[in-house]
């Protein structure tokens, strides 16, 4: 769900819709990009050194310290169907076989080789990368990367005939793929509709002038917190590199518990209307809690109130 909200906040409504419909475990865009292990370019596995093979150590996530060892037969063909020499084969061939062996989607695989943090591009040949027979590569599972704008190019299910799919998509040689009438399970394309409601021209400049004059600008809006935060960042109400209370709470230090986050660990806050309502419900019974809430919130450097009702907006203005 976090991925859907993040995409929606950036205006990527189509991908947000896709993620909300497709299997989250298969098309997960919320997991972090993997941090690769740097290896020596001379690492060679002697078991497969003389064959047209490489070894790939595959890791499911950062907690996976052991991984799985895949021996990959490197074999590509040119446009005429002739087998390519090992050196002229492409990285995508290795990546595709790793995805099949690992049981994951092709576009979740991040392939690394040598002393670099760069993901290997699929269209590079092995000779350009410096990969030799028996070389040891590392593969990690990362967030799914949606791509393509045409039905023949997109990499998520569109109810197309499986026999018509590009060979690099999901073709693992199964009988289902060979069935002329087998279709993908997924979306049925009807059409596209997009809209955007950006900040008005001049707003960032106006906010900056107020801040330079010592005026603290606070955002109070009825928009969803994710959208409000994105707009606040665009106009400068939330400063670049600011850390929100929610961001700080997600760290390993706090394990998602916002109530125990130290004020020293964040400098921005986005308060949804429903959280504000919960605080104000106990005002008659616990005035000190409400007073502490207002003092803590309003002393934060970057402040946004989101999904607020007209009544809440009045209360916020009165508190300020």
N, C-alpha and C positions, 0 to 999 in steps of 0.2 A: 504493500500500500504506500510506503514511503516513496517508492520509485514512481508510482502514478502521480502522487502529489508534486514531486520534484519536476517531472516532465510537464505537468500541467502548468506549474508556475512559470516555466520558461516558454510557454506558448506551444509546446510540442504536443498538441492535443491528440494527434493521430497515434503517436507512440504511447501516450498515456492510455488511450482506449485499447490499444493492442495489449498492453501489459495487464490491464484490468480483465481482459477476456482470456488471454492465453495462460497456460499453466505457469504459475509463478516459479515453481521449482526448476522448470526447463528453461524459461525465458527470464531468468532473474537478472535485473539490471541494478539491484541495490547492493550487491556485494562489492567490496573494494577491489581495486586493481591489485594484482599480486606483486609482491616484491621478489624479484628473481635472485637466484643464487649465482654468483659469478664463478665461472670455472675456467680452467686452463685450456687454451685452444688445442693443446697437444693431447688432451684426454682422449684415449682410444680404448675401446673395449676389444680385447684380444680375441674374444669368442667369435666375433663377426668381422674381424679386421679384413679378411680377404674377400668378403662377399659384398654385393651391392646392398648393404644394409647399414643402418645406423641404430643407435640405442637411445631411447628417450625415457628419462625418469619423470614420471607424471605425478603431480601433487594436487590433491583435491582442494585443499585449503591451507592456510598458514599453520594450522595445528597439526597438519599431516607432516610428520618429520621423517617418515620412511618412504612413502610414495610407492608407486608401482613401476616395475621395469618393463618397458615394451621394446621388443625387437621389431624394427620396421623395415620391410622390404621396399627399397626405393625403386620405383618403376613408373615412368611416365611415357606417354606416347605423343608424337607430334600430330599436326592436323591431318596428316595422311595415314595415321595409324601405325607409324613406324616407332619402334622402341627407341627412346633417347638414351644416350650414354649417361652414366651415373652423374658426371659433373654437370651435365646440361639439364638434369631434372630440377623441378621447382619445389620450393619450400611448401607450397600448398598441398602437395602430395603427401608429405610427412604429416602435416597438420591434420589432414583429412583422416588418415589411418589412425592417428592418436585419438581423435574424436570418436571413431567407431569402436576402438578397443576400450576406451574409457566409458563409453555409453553416454556421451554428452553431445551437445550440439557443436558443430564446427566453429561457429562464431563465439563460443565461450573459451576456446583454446588460445592461450598465449604461449608462444614458442620462443625460447631464448637459447643463445649459444655464445660461449666465450665470455670475455670480460666486458660486458656491456649491459645496460639496463633497457636497451631498445628491443621491442618486440620484432621478431623476424617478419619481414613483409612476404606475403604469399607468392608474389610474382617474381621474386629473386631466384636465380639459379644457385645450386649448391656451390658451384665453383666461385661465384661472386662473394658468397658468405665465407668461404673457406672450409666448408664442411667436407670431410673425407670419409672414406669407407671405415666404418667402425666408430665414427665420432659419437660423443656422448652429448646429447642435448637435454634441456629441461623444459617441461611443459607444465603450465598451471591453469587452473580453471578460474576465469575472471567473469565480470559481468557480461551478459549477452549484448552484442552490438547489433542493433537494428540498422539495416542499410537497404538501399535500392528504392527507386521511385517508380519502376515499371513492374508489371506482374511477372515478367521473366527474370527480374533481377532481385526482387525483395527476398529476404531470407527468413520470413516467417510464414506460416501456413495461410494460403489464400484459396483453398479448395481447388487447387489446380490438379490436373491429372499427373500422377506420380511418374508416369513414363515420359512425360514432357519436361521434367525438372532437370536443371543443370546437373551434370555428373558430380559436381563438388558439393551438392546440397546434402542429401541424406541417403543417396544410393549405396546401400551396403550389400547389394546382390541378393536381397531377400525376395521370396516369391511374391510378396505383396507389391513390391516395386515393379516387378515384371508384369503384373496384372494390368491389362490395357485399360480397365475401367476403375482402377483404384485411385482414389483421390485423397488429398491431404485432409486432415481434420483441423478446422480452424475457421477463419473469417470468410465471409462471402462479401466481395467488394461491391459496394453499392455506389459510392461516390465520396467526394471529399468536401468538407465544409470547414473553413477556418476563419477565425476572427481574433483580433488583438485590440487591447485597450491600453495603449502605452501612456506614460506620463505626458502631460502637456509640455510643449516646448517652453523653455524658460524656467521650469520648476527647479531643476538642479541648481541653476544659477541663483535663483531666489533663496533657496535653502542655504547655499554657501554664503551669501551676503548676510543673512540673519546670523549664521554661526560665527562669521568673522566679527560681527558687532556684539558678540557675547550673548546672543539669544539662543536658548535651547529649543530646538524644533522637535516636537513630539507628534507622531502620526496616530490618528484615531480614525479607524475605517471599519466598514462593514464587510470588507473582503475577507476571504479565508486567510488564516495565518501564514500559509506558505506563499500565497500570492502577495500578501501585504509585506512580508519580509523581502521578497524579490523586488517589489516596487521601491521599498524604502532603501534598498541597496543601490538601486539605479539612480535615485535622486539625492543620495548622500545623507539621508537621515540615519541610516546605519552605515558607519564608516567602513572603508575597505579593511579587510583582515580583522574586523570585529568578531568576537566570540560571543554567541548568544548563550543564554542560560540552558536552552535545549541542547545546543552543541556540546557544552561543557558536561552536561548530565550524561551524554552518550559515551563519554570516555570510560576506560576501564576503571578509573579511579572512583567513579560514582555509580557505575552500573545502571544508568538510566533513572536514578532517583534524584529528581530535581530539588527535593526538600532539603537535601544535605549538601548541596553544592555551595562551596565557599564563594563569597562575593568577590574575592580576589581572582577567581578563575574565569570570570566573564565580565564583559563590559557592554553587553547589549541584551535586551529582553523583548520578547514578543508575547504579549498577554492576550490570550483568546477570551472572548466574552463569556464563555462557559466557565472558565477558571475564575474570572472576576465575580461571576454570580455566586459561585461556591464560597468565596471569601466573604462577600457581603451578606450572605445568609446568616452568618454567625455574629453579625455586628452587634445585635442587641445583647447577646450572651457573652461575647468575648471581644470587647472593644480594643483590647491591647493587640490581639492578633491582627485585626484590621488595620490598626495604626502602624504596626510593624510592616505590614504588606505595603502600604502606601509609601512609607519612608524608604523602604528598600527599593521598591520599583522606581520611584521618582528620582532617586539618587543615582540610578544607573545612567551611564553616559549616553547610550542610544536606546530610545524607547519607542515601541510600537504597540498600540492596542488594536486588536483585530476582531472581526465577527462581533462587533458591539452593536447593541440595540440603541435606539434614540435616547432611552432613559439612562443607559450606561454612559453614553457620551456626555450627558449633562452632569452625571456624577463625577466623571473624570475631570471635566473642566472645573468643577467646584473644588475638587481635591487639589488640582494644580494651583 
